[in-house]
């Protein structure tokens, strides 16, 4: 696996690490939905960083991430923790 990144390469602020539901758009206009993708979000730069090895493994190299939202699984887990 590639080196773990914990700060944004653009602004050097810490990344918000979580799992994201994402949509990648390919040059031909087709899209691919990836659920529960591990990544780091730089909120000020509005940029999601994903391990390049994971991108290669999922064959997403030609795609561009056009949408990312924190996974429902993560949010549900947090909500259950608050209920305890």
N, CA and C of each residue as an Amber inpcrd file, in Angstrom:
protein
   252
   0.8310000  -1.1860000   0.0000000   0.0000000   0.0000000   0.0000000
   0.8720000   1.2460000   0.0000000   0.3320000   2.3300000  -0.4680000
   1.0550000   3.5920000  -0.5010000   1.1680000   4.1870000   0.8890000
   2.0340000   5.1540000   1.0070000   2.2240000   5.8390000   2.2760000
   0.9220000   6.5080000   2.7020000   0.5640000   6.3360000   3.9640000
  -0.6480000   6.9340000   4.5140000  -0.5010000   8.4590000   4.5490000
  -1.5080000   9.1540000   4.1000000  -1.4840000  10.6170000   4.0710000
  -2.4290000  11.1420000   5.1330000  -1.9400000  12.0280000   6.0010000
  -2.8160000  12.5660000   7.0410000  -2.9800000  14.0790000   6.9590000
  -2.2870000  14.7140000   5.9910000  -2.4270000  16.1640000   5.7780000
  -2.6080000  16.4370000   4.2880000  -3.3410000  17.4730000   3.9920000
  -3.5820000  17.8820000   2.6110000  -2.2750000  18.3540000   1.9680000
  -1.9460000  17.8700000   0.7740000  -0.7210000  18.3270000   0.1130000
  -0.7980000  19.7780000  -0.3790000  -2.0060000  20.3200000  -0.4810000
  -2.1790000  21.6940000  -0.9370000  -2.0710000  22.7160000   0.1950000
  -2.7950000  22.4670000   1.2940000  -2.8500000  23.4760000   2.3640000
  -2.2240000  22.9830000   3.6750000  -1.8100000  21.7340000   3.7260000
  -1.1540000  21.1050000   4.8720000  -2.0540000  21.0090000   6.1100000
  -3.3490000  21.1660000   5.9400000  -4.2720000  20.9810000   7.0660000
  -4.5630000  19.4930000   7.2320000  -4.9520000  19.0650000   8.4390000
  -5.2660000  17.6450000   8.6470000  -6.4680000  17.2020000   7.8120000
  -6.4040000  15.9680000   7.3400000  -7.5090000  15.3920000   6.5870000
  -8.4960000  14.7450000   7.5350000  -9.7550000  14.8150000   7.1910000
 -10.8150000  14.1380000   7.9340000 -10.9110000  12.7320000   7.3480000
 -10.4470000  11.7440000   8.1010000 -10.4180000  10.3770000   7.6070000
 -11.7020000   9.6520000   7.9550000 -12.2900000   8.9880000   6.9460000
 -13.5210000   8.2590000   7.1440000 -13.7360000   7.3370000   5.9520000
 -14.9480000   6.8510000   5.8310000 -15.3640000   6.0570000   4.6740000
 -16.4220000   6.8680000   3.9340000 -16.3310000   6.8470000   2.6080000
 -17.1760000   7.7010000   1.7920000 -17.8820000   6.8970000   0.7090000
 -19.0980000   7.2910000   0.3940000 -19.8060000   6.7970000  -0.7780000
 -19.4970000   7.8070000  -1.8800000 -18.9730000   7.3080000  -2.9910000
 -18.4550000   8.2000000  -4.0270000 -19.0130000   7.8520000  -5.4030000
 -18.9540000   8.8320000  -6.2850000 -19.2540000   8.6120000  -7.6920000
 -18.0500000   9.0770000  -8.5020000 -17.5700000   8.1930000  -9.3730000
 -16.4820000   8.5280000 -10.2840000 -17.0350000   8.6120000 -11.6920000
 -16.6900000   9.6810000 -12.4150000 -17.1350000   9.8630000 -13.8010000
 -15.9470000   9.6040000 -14.7310000 -16.2100000   8.8180000 -15.7650000
 -15.1870000   8.4590000 -16.7520000 -15.2590000   9.3880000 -17.9630000
 -14.1880000   9.4320000 -18.7490000 -14.1640000  10.3300000 -19.9160000
 -15.3220000  10.1190000 -20.8930000 -15.8560000   8.8880000 -20.9690000
 -16.9650000   8.6330000 -21.8930000 -18.3250000   9.0500000 -21.3170000
 -18.3170000   9.6130000 -20.1010000 -19.5490000  10.0810000 -19.4750000
 -20.2000000   9.0660000 -18.5530000 -19.7330000   7.8280000 -18.5770000
 -20.2990000   6.8270000 -17.6730000 -19.8320000   7.1090000 -16.2480000
 -20.5630000   6.5700000 -15.2980000 -20.2420000   6.8050000 -13.8890000
 -20.1860000   5.4860000 -13.1510000 -19.4100000   5.4760000 -12.0770000
 -19.2930000   4.2940000 -11.2300000 -19.4460000   4.7090000  -9.7770000
 -20.3410000   4.0350000  -9.0940000 -20.5920000   4.2930000  -7.6840000
 -19.7130000   3.3560000  -6.8610000 -19.0020000   3.8890000  -5.8880000
 -18.1910000   3.0990000  -4.9640000 -18.6690000   3.4060000  -3.5550000
 -19.0890000   2.3700000  -2.8510000 -19.6000000   2.5280000  -1.5030000
 -18.5340000   2.1820000  -0.4810000 -18.5120000   2.9300000   0.6130000
 -17.6410000   2.6390000   1.7550000 -16.1600000   2.7020000   1.3950000
 -15.7820000   3.6740000   0.5790000 -14.3980000   3.8620000   0.1410000
 -13.6290000   4.6210000   1.2150000 -12.5030000   4.0740000   1.6380000
 -11.6750000   4.7150000   2.6520000 -10.9570000   5.9070000   2.0280000
 -11.0080000   7.0490000   2.7040000 -10.3380000   8.2250000   2.1700000
 -10.1680000   9.2990000   3.2160000  -9.4790000  10.3600000   2.8160000
  -9.2690000  11.5120000   3.6700000  -9.7810000  12.7550000   2.9660000
 -10.6010000  13.5260000   3.6410000 -11.2090000  14.7150000   3.0500000
 -10.5670000  15.9710000   3.6160000 -10.1380000  16.8480000   2.7290000
  -9.6970000  18.1760000   3.1450000 -10.9030000  19.0860000   2.9650000
 -11.4990000  19.4790000   4.0810000 -12.7080000  20.2910000   4.0020000
 -12.4460000  21.6780000   3.4200000 -11.3600000  22.3840000   3.7980000
 -11.1290000  23.7060000   3.2030000 -10.9080000  23.6550000   1.6860000
 -10.2110000  22.6200000   1.2060000  -9.9280000  22.5050000  -0.2310000
 -11.0200000  21.7530000  -0.9840000 -11.9630000  21.1390000  -0.2320000
 -13.0390000  20.3670000  -0.8410000 -12.4840000  19.2710000  -1.7440000
 -11.4730000  18.5450000  -1.2290000 -10.7710000  17.5320000  -2.0100000
 -10.7100000  16.2280000  -1.2300000 -11.0230000  15.1090000  -1.9030000
 -10.9480000  13.7810000  -1.2970000  -9.6810000  13.0990000  -1.7760000
  -8.9220000  12.5520000  -0.8330000  -7.7030000  11.8170000  -1.1530000
  -7.9120000  10.3480000  -0.8460000  -7.6190000   9.5040000  -1.8390000
  -7.7620000   8.0580000  -1.7200000  -6.4160000   7.4410000  -2.0760000
  -6.0560000   6.3870000  -1.3650000  -4.7970000   5.6880000  -1.6090000
  -4.6940000   5.3020000  -3.0880000  -3.6110000   5.6880000  -3.7630000
  -3.4580000   5.3610000  -5.1890000  -3.5050000   3.8570000  -5.4660000
  -3.0210000   3.0390000  -4.5330000  -3.0930000   1.5880000  -4.7250000
  -4.5480000   1.1130000  -4.7400000  -5.3820000   1.7330000  -3.9200000
  -6.7970000   1.3960000  -3.8960000  -7.4730000   1.8390000  -5.1980000
  -7.1000000   2.9910000  -5.6750000  -7.6250000   3.4900000  -6.9600000
  -7.2840000   2.5050000  -8.0730000  -6.0330000   2.0250000  -8.0860000
  -5.6160000   1.0530000  -9.1040000  -6.3680000  -0.2650000  -8.9410000
  -6.4900000  -0.7390000  -7.7060000  -7.1370000  -2.0050000  -7.4420000
  -8.6060000  -1.9830000  -7.9000000  -9.2740000  -0.8450000  -7.7200000
 -10.6740000  -0.7070000  -8.1210000 -10.8390000  -0.2540000  -9.5700000
  -9.7260000  -0.0820000 -10.2780000  -9.7250000   0.3520000 -11.6750000
 -10.4560000   1.6850000 -11.8590000 -10.1000000   2.6460000 -11.0020000
 -10.7190000   3.9710000 -11.0610000  -9.7800000   5.0390000 -11.6320000
  -8.6110000   4.6460000 -12.0700000  -7.5840000   5.6040000 -12.5040000
  -8.1020000   6.5680000 -13.5640000  -8.9050000   6.0970000 -14.5050000
  -9.4080000   6.9800000 -15.5750000 -10.5550000   7.8680000 -15.1160000
 -11.1300000   7.5410000 -13.9580000 -12.2900000   8.2940000 -13.4770000
 -11.8980000   9.5050000 -12.6520000 -12.8500000  10.3810000 -12.4960000
 -12.6840000  11.5750000 -11.6680000 -13.7940000  11.5700000 -10.6340000
 -13.4260000  11.7300000  -9.3670000 -14.4280000  11.7410000  -8.3170000
 -15.2390000  13.0360000  -8.4280000 -16.5480000  12.8800000  -8.6400000
 -17.4090000  14.0510000  -8.7950000 -18.3720000  14.2200000  -7.6300000
 -18.4160000  13.2050000  -6.7440000 -19.3140000  13.2830000  -5.5950000
 -18.7900000  12.3710000  -4.5040000 -18.7750000  12.8680000  -3.2760000
 -18.3900000  12.0480000  -2.1220000 -19.1620000  12.5380000  -0.9080000
 -19.7000000  11.5930000  -0.1720000 -20.4210000  11.8900000   1.0540000
 -20.0500000  10.8140000   2.0640000 -20.0070000  11.1790000   3.3300000
 -19.6480000  10.1910000   4.3360000 -20.6510000   9.0420000   4.3030000
 -20.1340000   7.8360000   4.3750000 -20.9400000   6.6270000   4.2600000
 -22.0220000   6.5360000   5.3310000 -23.1870000   6.0470000   4.9400000
 -24.2740000   5.8250000   5.8900000 -23.8560000   4.8530000   6.9850000
 -23.0020000   3.8930000   6.6510000 -22.5450000   2.9190000   7.6460000
 -21.7970000   3.6220000   8.7760000 -20.9790000   4.6150000   8.4350000
 -20.2350000   5.3780000   9.4410000 -21.1940000   6.1930000  10.2890000
 -22.1130000   6.8740000   9.6310000 -23.0590000   7.7240000  10.3500000
 -23.9690000   6.8990000  11.2520000 -24.4140000   5.7290000  10.7900000
 -25.2530000   4.8560000  11.6070000 -24.4970000   4.3580000  12.8270000
 -23.2170000   4.0350000  12.6260000 -22.3900000   3.5820000  13.7430000
 -22.2260000   4.6580000  14.8020000 -22.0370000   5.8760000  14.3530000
 -21.9110000   6.9940000  15.3020000 -23.2160000   7.2210000  16.0670000
 -24.3170000   7.1400000  15.3470000 -25.6280000   7.3390000  15.9810000
 -25.8870000   6.2620000  17.0260000 -25.5150000   5.0310000  16.7330000
 -25.7010000   3.9480000  17.7000000 -24.8250000   4.1840000  18.9340000
 -23.6300000   4.7330000  18.7210000 -22.7460000   5.0480000  19.8500000
 -23.3210000   6.1160000  20.7540000 -24.0190000   7.0680000  20.1660000
 -24.6380000   8.1280000  20.9760000 -25.8230000   7.5980000  21.7950000
 -26.4890000   6.5690000  21.2590000 -27.6570000   6.0100000  21.9150000
 -27.2940000   5.1720000  23.1220000 -26.0470000   4.6960000  23.1750000
 -25.6110000   3.8420000  24.3000000 -25.4290000   4.5870000  25.5720000
